[in-house]
Amino acid sequence: MTEKNNNKIPSGYRLEDIEKRLNWLKKMSGFSYDPELQNNPEDLKGIIENNIGYMNIPMAIAGPLSINGKYANGQFFVPVCTLEGSLVLSMSRGMYASGLSGGVTVKHFRQELSRAPIFIFNNLEESTKFQNWVHKNLAKIKRAAESTTSHGKVLRVDQYPIQNYVILDIVMDTGNAAGQNMVTLAAKVACELIQENTGYNYFLESNLNSDKKSSIRNMLLGRGHAVIAETTIDDNIMKRILKVDPDILNDNWVFFPIVSSMAGTQGNGVHVSNALTAIYMATGQDTACVAENSIAHLGIERKENSLKFKLTLPSLTVGTVGGGTRLKMQNQNLALLGCEKGKNSSKKLAEIIAGATLGLEISLFCAIGSHTWTDAHMKYGRK
């Protein structure tokens, strides 16, 4: 018997098909979506220089995504921008399969972003005295850093001595902002205070925090939000919707982390960067952060009559205020997700991103396991 999806997004490439999807979205979510929103040139100050126009990137809706989280709960319709045929359908397939089995459980467990200035010394005696001074004056350093923002809070200042240098990793909670500019300004003011009191020179960034770079540091400590997502999918749904035998998938999974390690990848995600880039473009995030944000840990676990999929994303540099989130279309997409305002809106967005990313990971991994991956791309990835 074929599973009938009553929540299926209308398909097709005609103008009337777009109208059907907009009507479907309004019916399903209660949200009246305006696809014609545009920004005035003056709105772009702080976002881009030398603007000459706009590059239209196709946008779609994936879903529905059922989430059980601390900040995100319920059913979501996820906006994505991509040029890769089959990605949206694949993400929706993973979301649908998880939804039939109770949805995705998500857990936001950390939010912190840092800037890591480095101070330079002539000898070890100087650097030791400097470290002692920093330790004794932490409260003063934190006040200086926090004087630059009404939303950010300094969580800690970690010290890393190396040769005749000392790195100060100034770690902040950036609230609803992604926070790159926030931590940079805060660190600058803190370093000026330190230099004024100690006389030692510094450079504002040592490269320790691996901004926009994949690193073990970001895999362990992250930059931004850290979220775990998991879903347990029934065997019959694995076979009907995902077209794969769960026992075959589970028995052969062992090669994936082994080969990932052999190749030297950070983490073992299948194609996390695809989901992140698509959602980041649609919601006004800094897409260059996908470089460090795509680090992921994917796992599966055999249960009785079901298969559990687990995904940890330790580094999601996302926000719901500032930067590209000010653009009208991107802000509307945040509103569609219920993330355009609210005390914990950035945490909610991070949980939604994790759930959507797990959906896409599940779908591709099952397509590889069922030998249908190529067929899907030949059908949906070509004109």
N, C-alpha and C positions, 0 to 999 in steps of 0.2 A: 504494500500500500504506500503510495507517495504522500509524504508529509506536505500539507498545505500551509503555506505561510500567509496568514491573513494580514500581517503587518508589512508585507513586502513593498518596497519602494517601487513606484511605477517606472518602467524602463522605456527606452526609446531615445532617439536623437533629433526629433522634430521640435519646433517651437511649442507646439501644443503639448508635447511630452513634458517639457520644462514646467508649463503651467499646471499640468496634472500633478507633478511632484510638489510644486509649491502649495497646491490645494491639499494634497495628502499630508504635507508637513503641518499645515495649519490645523487640519482635522486631528492629527495624532498628538500634536504638542500644544495646540492653542496659540501658537506663535505666528503672527502675520509677518512674513519675511519680505523685505523690500530688496530685490536684486539690482535696483538702479541707483543706490546710494553712491554719491561721489564727494570727494573732498575738494575744497578750494585750494589754490596754490599756497595761500598764507597759512593753511593748516599744516603744511609740511615742514615748518620751521622746527628744527631739532630732530628731524627724521631723515632728511636728505638735502643735499646741496646741488645746485645747478640743474634743478629739475626741468625736464623738457617734455614730460608726458607720463603716461602710465602703460605698463605692460600687463595686458589682460591674461590672467592665468585661470584655466577652468576650475570651477569649484563644484563640489558635490556634497551630498549628505550620505553618511554611513550610519547604519543602525537598523532597528533600535538597540541600544546598549543598556542592559539592566545591571545596575551597580548597587552593591551593599557596602557602604563605606562610612567613615566617621564624618566626612564633610560632603560627600556626594552620595545621594541615595535616590533611587528611582530609575526612571527610564530616560535616556538621553539620545538625542539625534546629533551626531558629531559632524561638524563641517570640516571638509578636507580639500586641499588644493594639490593637484598632482597632474603630471603628464604621462603617467604610466598606466596604460590600459590594464584592467583586471584588478588593480589595487583596491578600488572602492568596493567592488563586489566581493573580493576576498575578505576584506575587513568585515563587511556586513555578514558574510557567511559565518565567520568565527563568532561574531556577536550573537547571531541568531542561535547557533548551536549552544553557546553558553547560557543564553536566555531560556532555552527550553529545559535546562537542567538547574535552574535557580539563580542564574546570573553570575556576575563576577564579584568576589569579595576583595575589597582593597583596604590597605592599611598605610596611611601616611605616618612615617615615623621620624622624620627629621627635616628641618629647614635651616640651612646656613650657607653663607657665601663669604668669601674672604678676599682680601688683598694682602700680598705678602712682600712688604718692603724689605730691603737688605741694607744693613749698616756695615761700614768698613772700618777696620782697625789696623794699627801698626803691629800689634803683638797680642798674645793671649791674655796678658794681664789687663790690657785695656778692655778687651771683649768681656772678660769675667766681671770687671767692675760695672760695665754697661748692663749686663744681664741682671746683676743685683739691683741696679738703679731701676730698671724696668719693673722688676718684681715688686719693689717697694712703692712704686708710683703708679701701679695699675689703675687705681681709682681715678687718678688725675688724667691718665691717658684715655680711659674710657669716656670721661666727661668731655674731653676735647673732641673725640671722634663723634660722639652722639650729638654734639652741638650743631652739627651740619645737617641733621635730619630730624623730622618730627615723628618718623615711623620706625626707623632702624634702631636696633639695640645691639651693643657689643656683647657677645656671649663669652668670649675669652680671647686672650692673646697668647698664642703658642710660640715658644722660642726654639729655634733650630740653629745651634752653633755649628759652623763648618769652616775649618781653617781659620783665617783671620776675619771671618764674617759672622754676623748674627742675623738670621732671618726672623722677622716678627710676622707671624701669620695672624692678621687681625680678622677675627671671625665674627660675622654679624647675622642676626635675624633681620631680613629686609622687608618683613610685612608682606603686603600684596604686590610689591615691586619685584621684578626679576633681580634688580639691585646692583648691576655692574657699575653704573655711575655712582650710586650711593656709597658703595664700599671704597671706591677710588677716592672720592672727595673726603670721606671720613678718615681714611688712612693718611691722606696728604696732610690734613690738619693735625692729626696725631703725631706724625713724623716731624712736623715743624715745631711742635711743642717739645718733643724729645731732643731734637737738634739744638734748640735754643737752650735747653738745660744741660746737655751733655757735651755739645760742641762737635759731635761726630756727624760725618756726611752719610748720605743714604741715596739709594735709588728706589723709586716708588714700587717697582715690581721686580722680583727676583726670578720669576717663572715657576716658583714652587706651586702656586695654586693651579697651574696648568689651564689657564683661561683659554677656552676654545681649542683644547688639545686633549686627546685621550691619554690617560695616565693611570698608574696604580693608585696614586693619591686620590684621584677623583673616583676610582672604583670603590675605594674604602670609605672616604669621607664625603665625596660628592661636592657638587656646586649647585646649590639651590635645594630643591625638594627631593626627598627619597621616599619611594612608594613600593609596596609589595602588592601584587595582584595574583589571585588564584581562582580557578574555577574547576569544578568536577563535572565531567560530561558523561552521561550514561552511555553504555556500550551500544545500545540500539540507535542512539542519536549519532554516535561516532560512525556507525555503518551507513545510516540513511542520509545524513546531512553532510558529513565530512568524507564519506566514501572510503573509509579505511578500517581495517581490522585492528582494534585496539591492542590485541595481543602482539601482532606483528610490529606495531609501532613501539610498544613498550620493550619488547625483546631486543630490538635493534637500535634503540635509542643510545645505547652505551657508546657507540662509535662517535657520536656527535661531539661531546665534550672532549674526548681523546684527540680527535683531529683538530678541534679548535685550539687546544693546548699546543699541539704540534706546530700549528701555523703561527702561533704567537699572538693570537687575538686577545684583546682585553674583554673578558666575558665570553659568553657563548650564545648570544642571541642569533636568530635566523636572519632577520632584516629589520631590526628595530628602527634604524634610521629612516626607513620608508614611512612608517607611521608618524614619527616625530616631525619630519620635514613637512609632511602633508598637513598636519594639525597646526604646526607652528606658523606656516604661511597663512592659514585661514584665521588665526587668532592673534596675529600681530606680534609674534615672538621673534627673537633674534635667531634666525635659522643657522647661523654659524655655530651656535652652541650645540647643534647636533653632533659636532665633532667629539665633545666630551659626554654628551647626554645619551648617546647610543650604546654606551657600555651597559651590558645587561647580563643577568644570570637567569637562564631558562632551565626548567626541570620538569620532569613528569614522574608520576607516582601511581602505580597500579593499585586500584581499590576493588572491592567486590562489585562486579558488574559496572565498573566505571573507571575512568582515567582522570587523574588530577593533573592540571597544568599549572605551573608556578612560575612567576616572572618577578624578578627584583630589578627595579630601576633606581640606582643609588644617586643619580645626578640629573635632575630635571631643572634647568635654569629658565623658569617661566614666571610670568607675572600677569596681573590683570589691570595694572595702571602703568602709565608712562609708555614711552617708545611707540611702537607700532600699534599698541592697543588703542591709541587715540584715533586712529583712522576709522572712518564711519562703518565700512563693511566689516572690518575686523572687530570693532566694538559690538556691532550687531551680532556677530557670531558668538562673542562672549555672552551676550544677552540670551541668545538661543540656548546656551548651556547653563544659564543661570549664574554666570560667573562675572558679570560686568560690575558688580558691587557687592558689598558685604565684608565683614571682618575677616573671614577666612576664605575669600573667593579664590585666591591663588592656590591654596591647599586643595580646594574643591576641583579646580582645573587640573592640578597634578594628578589627582585620583582618577579623573575622567580619562586623561591621557594614558595613564597606566592601563586602565580597563580596555580602551580601544586598541592599544598596542598589543596587549595579550591576545585580543581577538584576531588581529592580523598574523601574529606569530603562530597561533594554533592553525589557522587556515593554510598557511604556506607549508608548515611542517607536515600537516596531514596530506597536502597535495604531493609533497615529495614522497611521503610514505606510500601513497596509493598510485604513484606514477601518472598522476593527472596534471601535474604542474605545467608541463609543456603544452598539453592540449588547451589548458585555460588561457595561456598566453597567445597561442595561435588563434584562438577564437575571439578573445576580447582585446588583445594587445596589438591588433592590426586593423587597418581600415577595410 
